[in-house]
Amino acid sequence: MCWRPLCRFLWLWSYLSYVQAVPIQKVQDDTKTLIKTIVTRINDISHTQSVSAKQRVTGLDFIPGLHPILSLSKMEQTLAVYQQILSSLPSRNVVQISNDLENLRDLLHLLASSKSCSLPQTSDLQKLESLDGVLEASLYSTEVVALSRLQGSLQDILRQLDLSPEC
């Protein structure tokens, strides 16, 4: 009888018994904390207080508004659009927020995988066609409206996470 495979198996099994998966509650708590951090960062940018998230601004209809009921998939898609918009802005105010959105999307993917959901890959999201023209015409307004609506969307996502959203 060959003992070598048995020894390898026992060694691997002992190692795997010490490895623990990250509890899903910890992932959900981290997600909520990151959302609150992003909202705080937006609040720290003084000029975002001048526009309501519900206010309609002509030419900026491509920026997502508020959604009362969000699935994990819809949350991820909405954040992907915001990330694309913010990464197109030259303002230094939004660089960290854009990076935080990337991390938040990763956390949403972890939450989705814990529910055996597969979120669509949005890394190859189609470029928003109206974005370039709007940025040239009204860079400041785009930043203010995007951040204001993002803040509202994040607060909606935060509320939805307490309700254990569907895929």
N, C-alpha and C positions, 0 to 999 in steps of 0.2 A: 504494500500500500504506500502511496506517495503522500507524504506529510506536507510537502511544500505548498500545494494549493490550499490545504486546510489552514495552515499557518497564515497565509496571506489573507484568507477570508476572515479569520479571527482578528488579525491586526486591523483590517479595514473596518470590520464591524465595531471594534472597540473605539476606533477613531470616530466613526459616524454616530456612535451613541452619545458623544460629547457635543456634537454639532447640533445646534438648535435653530429652528426656523424663527424668523422675526415674527412675533405675535401680530396678528392683523390689527389689533386694537392700537398697538404702538404706531403702526403705519398710518392709521386713521388719525391718531393724535398728532403725529408729525405733519400730516396734511393740513389739519386745522391750524396748527401753529404757523406753518408757512403761509397760509392764506392770511392770517392776521398780520404777519410780518409784512406781506406785500401791501395790504390795505394801509398799514402804518406808513410805509414808504410813500405811497400815493398821497396820503394826508400831509406828509412833510413837504411835498411840492406845493408851494403856496397857490399857484395859479390854477390848480385843478378844482378849487372850491367855487369857481365862478360859473360853472355850467352844471345843470341838473342832468343826471343820467337818462332821464325820460324825455328831455328836450330834443326835438328833431332839428337837425342842422342840414340844410340843403347841401347835397354833394357828399355827405358822409354816411349815407345809408348802408354802406358796406361794413361799417363797424357794428358788430353784434350788439343788440340791446338786451333787455332783461327777459329772462325766461322763467316762468313760475315753476315748472316741473322739469327737472333735468335728470337724464340718465347719465351714467358714467361716460358713455360714448359721446353724448352731446356736450358734456362738460369738457372732455378732451378736445373735441373739435372746436369749441368756442375758444378755449385757451390757445389752440394752435393758430387761430386767426389773429387773436390779440398779439401773440408772440411775433407773427409775421409783420403786423403793423408796427409794433414797437421797435423791432430790429431794423425797420426801414427808416426810422426817425433818426436824425443826426444828433439829437439832444443827449447830453450826458446824463440827464435826469432818469432816463428810461433804461439804461444799460443793465443795471442791477435787477430791475424789475423784470426785464426780458429773461435774464439768467434764472431768476426765481421761478418764472413761468415754466421754463424747461424742467426744472427740478419738480415742480408741482405736477406737471404732466407725467413725469416718471413715477411719482407716488400714486397717481390715479391709475397708471398701468398696473402697479402692484396690487392696488385694491381690486381692480378688475380681474386680475389673474387669481386672486384669492376666492373670487366668486365663479371661477371657471368661465369668465367672459374673455372674449378676444376683441380688443379695441382695434379699429382699423388703423393702419399706419398712416399718419398724416405728415410724415417727414417729407414726402413728395407732394405736399399740398400745392395746388395750382396757385400761381401768383395772382394776387388780386389785380385785375386789369385796371381798375380806376385809381389804384393807389398812387402811381407815379404822377399822374396829372394833378391829383388833389394835393400831393406833397409840394409840388411846385407852386400851386396857387395859394395854399393856406396851411403851411407847416405848423404854425402855432395852434390854430384851431383844431387840426387833426390830433395833435398831442393832447390838448385839453379834453376834447370829447372822448378820445380813446381811453385815457386814464380814468375819466369820470365813469364811463360805461363799464370799464374793467372792474372798477371798485364795486359797482353795483352787482355785476356778475359774480364776483368773488364772494360777496355777502350772500347771494342766492346759493352758490355752491356750498358755502359753509352751513347754511340751513339744511340743504338737501343731504349733506353727509350725516346729519343726525337722524335722518329718516331712512337710512340704509338704501340708497338708490339702486335701481335695477341696472342691468347691462346697457 
